[in-house]
Amino acid sequence: MPTEKGYQYIDVTLMDSVADEARLSPRLRKNYNFHHSEDESVNRLINVMHRGTYLPVHRHSRPDRSESCIVLRGRVGVTFYDDEGNLTDSRLVGPSCDCVGYDIDAGVWHGLVVLEDDTVLFEVKQGPYAPISAENIASWSPAADDTSAVKRFIEELENHFIQK
């Protein structure tokens, strides 16, 4: 959360601290919000993730939300799909890659696979915060509680990016 000073640095100390918390989380990821309230019109945060975290393919259509991300540390593979679940585009993203971020319009199916531990994304989204509804999670994306299907899905995505 923001400090009383009215500003905060995004530095190695902050990223390492949130990475430690993410490592202890069952989901292997942790958000650190810079906005004071989820009701703010703009939500700004770092999302620290480790390999093995699962982010189902999803979109932000109700309510409409666009999303911008810059990878500050580590590396991810971002994927885009059509309405039938066909992979339409993918890209390696990170400070050591030729692409360091992405911007996604509302309603676009997308996914993410974390390729390095301690990966840090800086994200900006419209507020107020709205959790992803069931209709915005792709039917072809494994259910989060199906651990074997999730593991296979993550491995397929990792292999896709290893071959790139």
C-alpha positions, -999 to 999 in steps of 0.1 A, spaced: 0 0 0 11 36 -5 31 52 22 22 83 42 50 101 22 28 101 -9 53 82 -30 70 49 -31 99 33 -49 96 1 -69 131 -12 -60 148 -45 -54 139 -45 -17 102 -42 -24 103 -68 -52 123 -92 -31 99 -88 -2 68 -94 -23 86 -124 -40 92 -139 -6 55 -136 2 45 -151 -32 68 -181 -26 48 -189 6 14 -184 -11 -4 -215 -23 -10 -197 -57 27 -188 -60 19 -152 -66 13 -120 -47 0 -86 -56 13 -54 -41 -11 -25 -46 -1 11 -50 -36 24 -52 -52 33 -18 -85 15 -24 -98 -11 -49 -125 15 -56 -101 39 -73 -106 46 -110 -71 33 -118 -55 3 -101 -17 1 -101 2 -28 -87 31 -51 -90 23 -88 -94 51 -111 -83 49 -147 -95 69 -179 -95 69 -208 -120 40 -231 -115 15 -204 -108 -17 -209 -128 -35 -181 -146 -65 -194 -165 -71 -180 -200 -95 -151 -195 -108 -118 -208 -121 -87 -192 -155 -80 -209 -180 -75 -181 -171 -50 -169 -150 -38 -198 -114 -35 -186 -82 -30 -206 -49 -39 -191 -13 -28 -195 17 -47 -181 55 -42 -181 77 -70 -170 102 -55 -146 121 -87 -137 120 -123 -150 102 -136 -180 67 -146 -191 50 -160 -221 18 -141 -230 -8 -159 -252 -38 -147 -272 -68 -168 -284 -99 -165 -306 -134 -173 -293 -129 -210 -302 -98 -214 -281 -73 -213 -310 -39 -198 -302 -37 -167 -324 -5 -151 -311 22 -154 -284 52 -136 -273 81 -139 -248 81 -108 -226 107 -96 -201 136 -71 -197 160 -95 -215 136 -100 -244 128 -78 -274 94 -72 -259 91 -58 -223 53 -54 -220 19 -56 -235 -14 -37 -236 -47 -57 -240 -81 -43 -250 -112 -53 -231 -127 -86 -243 -95 -102 -257 -89 -138 -245 -54 -140 -231 -32 -161 -208 2 -160 -192 28 -186 -182 56 -176 -158 89 -188 -171 112 -176 -143 108 -175 -105 107 -140 -90 90 -125 -121 76 -91 -114 49 -74 -136 38 -38 -132 1 -37 -141 -23 -8 -147 -60 -15 -150 -92 5 -148 -109 4 -115 -128 -2 -94 -115 -37 -90 -138 -64 -104 -129 -101 -99 -130 -121 -131 -164 -137 -134 -170 -173 -146 -182 -161 -180 -148 -144 -185 -127 -176 -179 -123 -196 -211 -141 -229 -211 -110 -245 -227 -88 -234 -198 -85 -261 -171 -104 -256 -138 -80 -244 -111 -89 -273 -89 -80 -299 -116 -43 -301 -106 -32 -326 -132 -49 -307 -161 -34 -274 -148 1 -290 -146 -3 -303 -182 -15 -269 -194 14 -251 -178 39 -276 -192 24 -272 -227 27 -235 -225 63 -237 -212 72 -261 -240 56 -237 -266 79 -209 -254 110 -231 -251 106 -239 -288 103 -202 -298 
